[in-house]
């Protein structure tokens, strides 16, 4: 009996069935001589190997940048990139910044005008003190 492959391919919906992390690469830049890179150098030698082992789906690059402050850059699936300066930070704080970049979606930050958005408008309409019967005090 011959083996048949699946004829239809399911549509990819992030979070349903499988989760695809939006961050694809993290670049760590540092300076060997600058004092602002002291925490980054400790992070690279002590914490980064464990971070990279826990997150094998993220490509980790380490590159020197002489004469510049240390920076972490995150590259995302949608083509955007975000950078966070880690000047004079401790290794634990740098780990928090790396986690922020790892968990981000890569989208621009959007200002929300209303805390709740809905596809359907309210049946009652918008309340206003200027509508309805006026009562004098």
Long-range contacts (C-beta under 8 A, 24 or more apart in sequence): 20-77, 21-57, 21-58, 21-102, 22-76, 22-77, 22-78, 22-104, 22-105, 22-106, 23-58, 23-74, 23-75, 23-76, 23-101, 23-102, 23-103, 23-104, 23-106, 24-58, 24-59, 24-75, 24-76, 24-77, 25-58, 25-59, 25-60, 25-61, 25-74, 25-75, 26-58, 26-59, 26-60, 26-61, 26-72, 26-73, 26-74, 26-75, 26-98, 26-101, 26-102, 27-61, 27-62, 27-63, 27-71, 27-72, 27-73, 27-74, 27-75, 28-60, 28-61, 28-62, 28-63, 28-70, 28-71, 28-72, 29-63, 29-64, 29-65, 29-68, 29-70, 29-71, 29-72, 29-73, 30-62, 30-64, 30-65, 30-70, 31-64, 31-65, 31-66, 31-67, 31-68, 31-69, 31-70, 32-64, 32-66, 33-66, 33-67, 34-67, 34-68, 34-69, 34-70, 35-88, 36-69, 36-70, 36-87, 36-88, 37-69, 37-70, 38-88, 39-70, 39-86, 39-88, 39-89, 39-90, 39-91, 39-93, 39-94, 40-70, 40-86, 40-89, 40-94, 42-91, 43-91, 43-94, 43-95, 46-91, 47-91, 47-94, 47-95, 51-95, 51-98, 55-102, 58-102, 72-97, 72-98, 72-101, 73-101, 74-101, 74-102, 74-104, 74-106, 76-104, 76-105, 76-106, 77-106, 78-105, 78-106, 78-107, 79-106, 80-106, 80-107, 80-108, 81-106, 82-106
